[in-house]
Amino acid sequence: DGMFRVAGAYVTPERRKALRAKGLTTDFADASKYLTISADGDALVSTCARHGTPTFVANAAATETFCRQALAGVYGIESIVCKPVKGGVLEFGTSSGPETATWPDMPPCPDLPKDEIKRALEDLGAAYVIFWQLRGDYYEVTAEFATPEHERAIRDRYGEDDTFASVSRMFALPADGDGYVATAARSGKSFILPNAMEEASLKRQKLAQKFGIREVYIVPGKDGVLEYGMATEIT
């Protein structure tokens, strides 16, 4: 019908904690689900899709031409990037709190392996997805996602918002090391770990045990390394 709608959304656990501390039970992504944006308009999403190039706004709450300016103000949203992807537009951004980065200019937009991510979530039933990128001499997490079902299971079991994916941000993996991520990047070879909870060579083995992560896939790509895995039932 010529309208853009939110088809899916993810907010980091750190951001949700910050919002709850301010008395907010919803977030910018939740609120955006109730809006429709015309594909023919001049909104950030529409322009991105029409021209097939990423679009950027440095301060969404102070930009009058941004159609969700008021919502950005309510939820403390700062910078927003829209990137064209197959079937729609990927939007991601930062907030005014210390839990996210600061983007004075448009950040690099890595080419994510969308087909592999779709296979992981829809065909294999992955509980989480991580994208590792080289930063200096180390591979670091630049994007991560956990399914709402997995997040809910963790919250019910431990009473916390952290997930295997979000805690993995604390790890920096040496590019010249012999870990799975670095080795996959150097060799171009994918790895499958049948049971991460029993994989002694995995530096995050204890995390895998805590969060019930079993089968893990490590897949090298153009701009980084994709990791995803399935989870056992947390009891």
Salt bridges, closest charged atoms under 4 A:
ASP1 OD2 - ARG5 NH2 2.83
ASP27 OD2 - ARG16 NH1 2.88
ASP30 OD1 - LYS33 NZ 3.87
GLU91 OE1 - ARG68 NH2 2.57
GLU99 OE2 - ARG15 NH1 2.89
ASP111 OD1 - LYS114 NZ 3.69
GLU116 OE2 - ARG119 NH1 3.16
GLU144 OE2 - ARG169 NE 3.08
GLU160 OE2 - LYS210 NZ 3.20
ASP161 OD2 - ARG20 NH2 2.15
ASP161 OD1 - ARG155 NE 2.95
ASP162 OD1 - LYS17 NZ 3.58
GLU227 OE1 - ARG204 NH2 2.77
